[in-house]
Amino acid sequence: MKSQLTFVLLVCYSLFGYANEIRTISQQQLLSMQHAPKAPEFIILDVRSNEEFKAGHINGALNISHDTIEQHLDKLSGYQDKTVIVHCRSGRRAEIAEATLQAKGFTQLKHLTGDYQGWVNADLPLVKE
């Protein structure tokens, strides 16, 4: 009986951990979504600084710095249950933003594989201001 209870608790714990894990999305998957005529609604969230964003960003991205996410949740209203693709320059700031968004009830967060550096290194299209 004790071993069965332990097994059930381990299964529940792993399912809970998996449910809270941020999944990744590849650069090619994002490009496909951007060009798909019937893609589900999504938003690309660039959590770098405004200066970094102006120097170059992914087309259609919304810029909200990772340290001001909570103050700008209104800009993400309507996306709590839709795909939000988060990235920064290398990943650290995106993880901070993802944790904040997850705590605020966002359920469909995805992290862009390679972040902005990976996008640039793959020579994918950028918008520069």
N, C-alpha and C positions, 0 to 999 in steps of 0.2 A: 504494500500500500504506500509506504513512504517513497519507494523508488518511482511509483507512478505519479505521485504528487510532485516529486522533483522534476520528472520529465515534463509534466504539464506546465510547471512554472518556467522551465527553460524554454519551451516552445513559445509561451506567451511573451517572455522577455525578448526572444529573438524577433518575433513578429512586431512587437512594439518598436524595437530598435530599427528594424527595416522600414517600418512605416514612417519614421521620422528622418530617414536618410535622404539627403538631397541627391537626386539622380542627375546624371550628366547628359548633355546633349552635344553631339559632335558639330563641328563647323559645317560639314556637308548636310547634316540634318537641318540645321538652322537655315542654310541657303535654300534647301528644298522647301521649307516652310514659308520662307519669304516669297518664293515664286509659285507656290501652289495656289491655284484659283479657289480651292475650297478648304484651305487650311483652317483648323480651329483658331479662334481668337487667341492671340498671345501678345506679349510685350517683351521687348529686350531692355533690360535695366542695366545701364552702365554706371557703376558706383565709384568711378574715378573722380578726381577733382574737375571742376569746370574748365580749367586751363588745359588739362590733359584731353578732355572731351573735344574742345575746340581744335586741338592740334590734329585730331583724327578720331573718327568713331564709326561704328557699324551703322549702316543706313537704317533709319527708323528707330534707333535707340533713344530711350529717355534717360537723361542724366540726372541722377540724384546721388550726391556724395554719400558714401557709406555712413559717415558720422552725422548725417542730417535726415536719415530715413524716417525716423519717428516723427519729425516735424513736418514731413511732406507725404504722409500716408494718403492724404486727400488726392494726390496725383495718381495714386494707384487704386483708387476706389473702383470697384467693379472687377478687379482682377484677383480677389481673394481665392476664387475657385477656378481661375483660368491659368494658363501657363505663363509663368514669369521666368524669363531666361536671364540669369544674373551673371555678370562678369566684371572684372576690374583689370588691372594691368597683368598681375601674375597669380591672383587667387586669394590672397590673405584678406583684403578688404571685402571681397565678394562673400567670403565665409562669414564675416561679421554681419554683413547686411542680411544674408540668408537666415542667420540665427534670429535676428530681430524680426524679420518678416514671418518666420515660422512661429515665433512667440505671439505675433499679432494675428495668427489664424490663416496665413496664406498656405494653401494646401498643394499647389502644383508648381513648386519651385524646381528649376533646373539650373545646373551650373554649366556654363559653356566650357567645353574641354579646351585647355590651352589658354583660356582667357584672351585678352587683347593681344598679348605678345604672340600667342599661337596663331591668331587671325592674321597679324602682320607678317609673321614668318611664312605663312602659307600663301602670301601674296594675294589675299582676298580683298574685295572692294572696300574702300573707305570713303567717308565723307569728311572733308576738311573745311573748316570755316576761316 
